[in-house]
Amino acid sequence: MSGIALTNFVKRFGALTVIDKVNLTVGEGEFVVFVGPSGCGKSTLLRMIAGLEEISDGELSIGGARMNETPPARRGIAMVFQSYALYPHMNVERNLGFALETARLAAGEIKERVAKVARFLKIEHLLERRPAQLSGGQQQRVAIGRALVRSQKLFLFDEPLSNLDADLRMEMRVEIARIHRELKATTVYVTHDQLEAMTLADRIVVLKDGHISQVGTPMELYERPANKFVAGFIGAPRMNFLPGALIGEAAASRLDILGVSHRPGHFDYEGEVSVGIRPEDLMLGGGDVQLPATVQLVEPLGGEALVHARLSNGQSLVLKVQGKPDLTPNAEITVGWLTSKAHIFGADDKALSVKGA
């Protein structure tokens, strides 16, 4: 068994609390991604699971057994770091098998395990090379192979792709997804890149200031963010936010946005709100709600384009539109969206929902 349970997890550095009463369960064979801005505590949380940081309070369970005082080497964990940390004087074969050598496995078994992992990662032709002779992507494969060769059931990844360029990151995302699919090992993965989180995770844990903001599948977080922070963090380009006000009326609440009113449904809330609309949900003309705007910049991206526009109150918006819009800076346009695509957040930044929905 390789499931993980964190119960009232706390980490303090002196008087500073960086992880504050986190509760989380990771199912056996699940791929969970910790994501959030720098300083949110995601790497610290991973290191606490690995045993590289002491747990100040709370309990860690792996496979149903308490692990708070268990040394890292006895937790049944394989970890891949941001730094490849390969031994420069050893070739790939020795790098892959070194942990097995220190564990005093028989030479024949080491050779068999290394060969199997090398075939699995398609690096068998690199076994005689040293790290300096490898590309960044090849070095990362060796680092992952060094974890795989130990045959553990729990894998921890700490921002493993951050040193790679965009093309290699995409290639390695595919590779990591394949590894997980074939091995079905429990995996906890830390990244600051929400695209990595969206493409790899069974579930995403969004962290902010040492607390969990929301846990859910990628599409749950994208379609039903629990608060304004999650709404703005998940999705690229980030969600647009407009100021508005909800006014309660008998038939349905009225939502006023920059002088334009509509009725999105009945809410048990009155007062100032933030209205979030994703760039891909905005339209050039059309929609239930329409606002005049002025084009500032058009970024052609091939099959689609990002249109940067400014509303009458000076606020900027970004639209993601298909094709190649025939727009120039200072052109007057109408920006619209469907009421059903808007996300409404109250003064406490929590998502509001239509009554009875």
Number of C-alpha atoms within 10 A of each C-alpha: 13 24 20 24 21 19 16 15 20 22 23 14 9 6 6 8 15 19 26 19 18 17 16 16 13 18 16 18 19 20 22 25 28 29 28 27 16 13 13 21 24 29 20 20 24 20 18 19 25 24 21 13 14 16 20 16 16 16 17 24 18 22 17 12 15 14 18 20 12 13 11 18 10 10 22 16 22 22 22 21 16 16 15 18 13 19 15 12 11 15 18 30 22 20 23 30 25 18 16 21 13 8 10 10 12 10 11 8 12 22 15 13 17 26 19 16 22 24 11 14 19 12 18 16 10 17 17 13 13 19 22 13 13 14 12 17 18 19 21 24 20 26 23 24 23 27 23 25 22 20 16 16 20 26 23 23 22 21 20 23 24 14 15 15 11 11 9 16 17 15 11 19 17 13 14 15 14 14 16 17 12 10 12 15 20 23 27 22 25 26 23 18 17 21 14 19 26 20 13 21 21 17 21 26 24 25 24 20 17 21 18 22 17 18 20 17 16 23 14 14 23 18 13 15 23 20 20 22 17 23 24 19 20 24 19 13 15 15 24 20 22 17 15 21 21 25 17 17 12 7 9 16 21 20 24 17 19 14 8 11 15 15 17 18 18 20 18 11 18 16 12 16 25 22 21 20 26 24 22 18 17 23 18 17 15 13 14 13 17 19 16 14 23 21 21 18 17 20 13 16 13 9 9 14 17 20 22 19 25 20 18 11 8 10 13 17 23 23 24 23 20 15 12 15 15 7 14 13 13 13 13 15 17 17 22 20 22 16 15 10 14 17 23 26 24 20 12 9 15 17 19 16 16 14 11 7 6
